[in-house]
Amino acid sequence: MGKHLVEVENLTKIYGKDFKAVDNISFYADKGEVIGFVGDNGAGKTTVIKCLTGILQADGGDITICGNDVRDGTEAKKHIGYTADNPDFMLRLTCREYLEFLADVYELEKDVRDENIEKLTKRFEIEEVLPNRLDSCSHGTRQKIMVTGALIHNPPVWILDEPMTGLDPQSAFKLKKMIREHAENGNCVLFSTHVLDTAEEICDKIIIIRKGKVVCFDTVENLKKKYGGLSLEASYLNIVGDGNEKKS
């Protein structure tokens, strides 16, 4: 392994005695790619993301980030920026303290740290909230601060879990633009979403996860061609059906 920015081979995660939340999943991500995880609630998308970031330890398979095994210390994590689906943590810190804490974790020089904080918060128009505690900010503002923190060290691999949740339309537009720009600058972005229009708009490839398994890993263009030029939503429904299980 090591040819791609992200390589996942035969990833398995088991909860309890025998429930496979993720079942033998394999995929990869290269420079310049935006890859979307889509699937039903409980399909395993967030579990995959937490294994990628090292939050959860896989029960089987291998994950490398920029050639580094996620299980081997912190080296792989240095190359990751992670935006969680819930921005409700470290709420007693001010927004600036939170961002400076992350900059210190990634060992940024003070001038680089300050420059990146200024640049990224201006992008989201949230410079004025930097002195405020996170618990005094709206959900959407906290989400913007979390995105800023994930990008503060310009990571080669940016991983987001349902990133549009709680964002107003203008901020969601900016975030989609930032995701595309980050990939076009030689990085890769992986994110989960339930909004197939968003995935169709900004993703190069789609990974459809169903009951812990990858049922499709292909480019958006190929998927739409395969199903007669239909939208990604229609193509998705052709692959997974309407969600009603047939009795054998």
Secondary structure as GFF3:
##gff-version 3
##sequence-region A 1 248
A	DSSP	beta_strand	6	15	.	.	.	ID=ss1
A	DSSP	beta_strand	19	29	.	.	.	ID=ss2
A	DSSP	beta_strand	34	38	.	.	.	ID=ss3
A	DSSP	alpha_helix	45	53	.	.	.	ID=ss4
A	DSSP	beta_strand	60	65	.	.	.	ID=ss5
A	DSSP	beta_strand	68	69	.	.	.	ID=ss6
A	DSSP	three_ten_helix	77	79	.	.	.	ID=ss7
A	DSSP	beta_strand	80	83	.	.	.	ID=ss8
A	DSSP	alpha_helix	95	105	.	.	.	ID=ss9
A	DSSP	alpha_helix	110	124	.	.	.	ID=ss10
A	DSSP	three_ten_helix	127	129	.	.	.	ID=ss11
A	DSSP	three_ten_helix	134	136	.	.	.	ID=ss12
A	DSSP	alpha_helix	139	151	.	.	.	ID=ss13
A	DSSP	beta_strand	157	161	.	.	.	ID=ss14
A	DSSP	alpha_helix	169	184	.	.	.	ID=ss15
A	DSSP	beta_strand	188	192	.	.	.	ID=ss16
A	DSSP	alpha_helix	196	202	.	.	.	ID=ss17
A	DSSP	beta_strand	205	210	.	.	.	ID=ss18
A	DSSP	beta_strand	213	219	.	.	.	ID=ss19
A	DSSP	alpha_helix	220	226	.	.	.	ID=ss20
A	DSSP	alpha_helix	232	240	.	.	.	ID=ss21
###
